[in-house]
Amino acid sequence: MPAVKKTALLVTSAALLTMSTTAPAWADDKPGGDKKPKPPASMSTVGGAKLGKPGTQVSLKDGAPVLPKDLSARSWMVSDAETGEVLASHNSHWRLAPASTLKMLFADTVLPKFPKTQKHKVELSDMAGIGAGSSMVGIKENETYTVHDLWLGVFLKSGNDAVHVLSAMNGGVPQTVKDMQSHADELQALDTHVVSPDGYDEKGQVSSAYDLTLFARSGLQKKDFREYCSTATAKFPGETKKVTKGKDKGKKKRESFEIQNTNRLLTGDVGIAPYKGIAGVKNGSTTNAGNTFTGVAERNGKVLLVTVMNPDSGEQFAVYKETERLLDWGFKASGKVEPVGELVAPKSAGTGSGKGAPGAAGKGGSDASKNVAHASDKGSGSGVGIALGVAGGVLALIAAGWFVLNRRLPLDLSRRKNRP
């Protein structure tokens, strides 16, 4: 992996980080109908003035490949996880329902608070308020789980039951929502309004392709986050039951069952193969959000992040297919486009990047944010440290064999990525 050569985009001028003064454009509460929703005429310009414009933003140099034609998502963005350059975007600051991609913010906020070996006995009250029709991993009351188990449930099965149990451990859902909002603000993800920790459809709960990319980039700096989001299959503790037959009849025994990551670019499915170099991160789907996805992948030392929100083409696995097309384009276009913006650093980053962003508080940041790691051990939260934390961490896992790197044996390699 070559050393990080470009940090200029992490310290760009404050002028590019000003935010539009227009009122927030919340997601439509009742999607569908005859009229296709249109993006606001003016959106946030955090990360660059071009990102605040509706429509597709790209600046091709000579020899650059054209963008894929078959893109139907309301919003998408392609960025370089290492340098922070935004290579292309489409309505990237449009505030839309995020679905379970919001769990990236939940994990980035809460994951550092509890050691993975900590155990918790689930009470019925821990799972109060889970929305009807939620995705569940299968947690049972009066059973004990490790924090490691619970995070596997969050990342692989997008289990809202696991989210609620971890939220209960964190002081409850309201406190967790407050913590998530504070962390979003610290990351300068200013399109995001958190109402529920699990991404379930709630009035006013929105994020954007830009913000979801910031959450992924921040999360990927954490070793546990990287490992959980790249895990294809795992064993999950089941319910304790009495044995009814055999020599152990009458004794209590707890079985386990296998869970598989619902990220189809990681595990594959009929009609879609695992993506070469895939490294996570999170998918989501609700009535209001449609399908959403943020993915990270590596090829030849280049690490790209792509976020896609609510494609409406009707194509099977559209959110993954469009992500795949954008990743393919991004790898081919790297070095052949002028960036249209940047991924800003957190408020507390030491480089000064983001000083001019709305509400930036310099190095201090918010009190809540000081307890959360934003960068690798090297770099002390600087823009360079952030780039190294993402690129170095992802590539380290690739070297360890975590990610699918060979199209000829993708499924077999994916199945090796299991967790105890």
Secondary structure, DSSP 8 states (H G I E B T S, - for coil): -------GGGG--GGGG----S------SS--SSS-----SS---TT-GGGGSSSEE-EE-TT-----S----SEEEEEETTT-EEEEEESTT--B--GGGGHHHHHHHHGGGS-TT-EEE--GGGGTT--TT-------TT-EEEHHHHHHHHHHH--HHHHHHHHHHTT-HHHHHHHHHHHHHHTT-TT-B-S-TT----TT-BB-HHHHHHHHHHHTTSHHHHHHHT--EEEEEEEEEE--SSTTTTSEEEEEEEEE---HHHH-BTTB---TTEEEEEEEEETTTEEEEEEEEEETTEEEEEEEE---S--TTHHHHHHHHHHHHHHHHTTSEE-SEE----TT-TT-TTTTSTT--TTT--TGGGGS--S-STTTT-HHHHHHHHHHHHHHHHHTT-S---TTSHHHHHHH-EE-
